[in-house]
Amino acid sequence: MTIDPRELAALLESRRSVRGFRPDPIAPDDLTALFTAAQRAPSWCNIQPWRVVVTAPPYTQELSAALVAAARGGFPGPDLAFPIDYPQPYLEHRRACGGALYTAMGIARDDKMGRYDAWLRNYALFDAPHVAIVSVDKRLGPYALVDLGVWLGMLLTQATAMGIDACPMASVAAYPKVLRQQLPIAETDQIVFGIVLGYADPDVPANTTRTTRAPVGDNVVVVTGPKGS
Ligand SMILES: Cc1cc2nc3c(=O)[nH]c(=O)nc-3n(C[C@H](O)[C@H](O)[C@H](O)COP(=O)(O)O)c2cc1C
């Protein structure tokens, strides 16, 4: 089977993270079709290490209330350490991404309260009807994290093709105790990220955020001989 590569490239180009959702849930058949498509993701020795718990309304709101309470009241303690220092060029990319989001939301650089409220919106799950919490057996080591990334990319692509909006979220992994108390997550698993899913609310200013990418030559180099030749 072939698909027009220009259409696929246009689909990839059109995907963006959504940070404000309408309450409408995804139909159960569509949710199943989405996760079934991502199930085809390749993984090292086909171990298929993604472990995913998906919430549906009204429970998603209950979980998000618990996450907001945890974020307001306690220090983050993710299973997997969050990065602290970003050397260049990553720092520049990170600042540009934050700048695009805060500009879209109308939050000034020195508006600490505005930034705090924007951060809390992560834990309100951007009002999404669903969140998928993704974990992996910690005994598998770093290559299983690569497998999770591949799975995530395929899931986001399939979601875009189905008109389903999403935002991957490391932030929700910052409060694993809440997630473990409420969800069937094995003690041998580490929680890596969440993904909010649903349909974008076009009236939410954050949804006008658009991020850029470096020219491909900054990341990918084609070589035709050994270094120094
Ligand atoms: C692993 C991962 C974790 C992320 N965590 C968050 C998050 O906690 N909150 C958030 O608003 N966006 C999060 N994002 C979304 C990124 O900020 C977003 O993908 C990036 O800025 C590029 O923008 P785009 O997705 O609109 O192309 C995450 C993305 C990935 C892949």
The ligand as an ORCA input file, in Angstrom:
! r2SCAN-3c Opt
* xyz 0 1
  C       7.796     14.157     25.613
  C       7.053     15.467     25.495
  C       6.641     16.115     26.645
  C       5.933     17.331     26.553
  N       5.458     17.922     27.700
  C       4.671     19.021     27.617
  C       4.060     19.562     28.778
  O       4.221     19.065     29.888
  N       3.261     20.644     28.634
  C       3.039     21.222     27.415
  O       2.297     22.213     27.347
  N       3.603     20.731     26.279
  C       4.397     19.641     26.360
  N       4.933     19.083     25.222
  C       4.634     19.680     23.919
  C       5.842     20.449     23.355
  O       5.985     21.663     24.039
  C       5.610     20.665     21.857
  O       5.573     19.418     21.204
  C       6.717     21.510     21.203
  O       6.747     22.795     21.753
  C       6.528     21.614     19.696
  O       5.264     22.181     19.427
  P       4.170     21.422     18.543
  O       3.856     20.110     19.238
  O       2.974     22.339     18.565
  O       4.746     21.191     17.190
  C       5.676     17.901     25.284
  C       6.124     17.237     24.129
  C       6.784     16.037     24.222
  C       7.190     15.313     22.961
*
